[in-house]
Structures are given as C-alpha cells and as structure tokens.
C-alpha cells in the first residue's frame, strides 16, 4: 500500500508540473528552462541526451530534487538550453 501511495503522489506531482513545461522556473541556471520531471536519474539523462542529439536543445542537466531510495523513485528535473 505504501508503494502505491508513493507512486500516486509522484505521478500526481509529474502531471501537475507538466503545466509548467516550457516556462522558466526560478531554480534553474540562467538561460535554462525546465523541460520536465522524472522519477529516475537515468531516465532524466536519457531524455536530455536524446533531445540534444535531435537538436531540440544544445545542452541539458538533471537536478536532483529527491534522490531515489530502495522503496521509491526519486524526483529529477531536466533543465535544457
């Protein structure tokens, strides 16, 4: 049950944050825009890398908001320029 609640909260936060995609948030480095939120660091880095290879952005980095642990995924923000 605990895993279900954690996953539901994570999914809800990702869904609610999608409204902010494309808008500049205050926590990013100057010139960077938050592209999205992901549950795993390799997922964040993979999306950033593919976007860079497809010329959607020139650079990216992943910010750790909540690190992953044994019981649940974390929260990682992808910032792109």
N, C-alpha and C positions, 0 to 999 in steps of 0.2 A: 504494500500500500504506500509505503514511504517513497519508493521509486516512482510510482505513478504520480504522486503529488509533486515531486521534484521535476519530473518531466513535464507535467502540465504547467507548472509555473514557468519553466524555461520556454516552452512553446508559446505561452501567452506573452512573455516578455519579447520574444522574437517577433511575434505577429504585431504587437503594439508598436515595436520600434520600426517596422517597415514603413510606417508613415513618415519617418524621418529620413528615409533613404534619399540621397540627393541634396539634403540640406546640410549646411555646415553646422557642426556641433562645437561647443566651446572647448572640449577636452583635447581635440586633435592638434597636431602640429600645424603651424601656419601654412596655408596652401593645400591642406589635405581635407578631404570630405569623407565622412563615414559612409561606407558602402553597405555594410550590413553587420549583423551579429551572428556568431556561430558557436556551437557547443564544444568543438574540439579544435586544438591548435593546428593540427594538420589540415583540417577542413578549411580553416581561415587562410592558411598559407597557400593551399591548393587553389582556392578561388582567386586569390591575389595573383598568383603566378599565371594562371590561365588568362586572366584579364589583361595582364601585362603582355603576354605572348600574342594575344588577339588585338593588341593596340587599343584597348579600351581605356587604359591609363598608363602613364610612364613609370610610376613607382607605387609601392604599397608597403604597409607594415601592419602587423597584428598587435593590438594592445590587449593584454591580459586584464580582464575586469575581475573575473573569479576563476581561479585555476581549477582544473579537473581534479577529482579525487577518486577513491576506489568505489564510491557509491553513486556518483552522478557526474554528468558532463559539467564543464565549466561555462564560462561566457567570454568570448573573444570578439573584439571589434576590429573589423577590417577598415583601414584608412587608406584612401587612394588619392593620387595626384595626377 
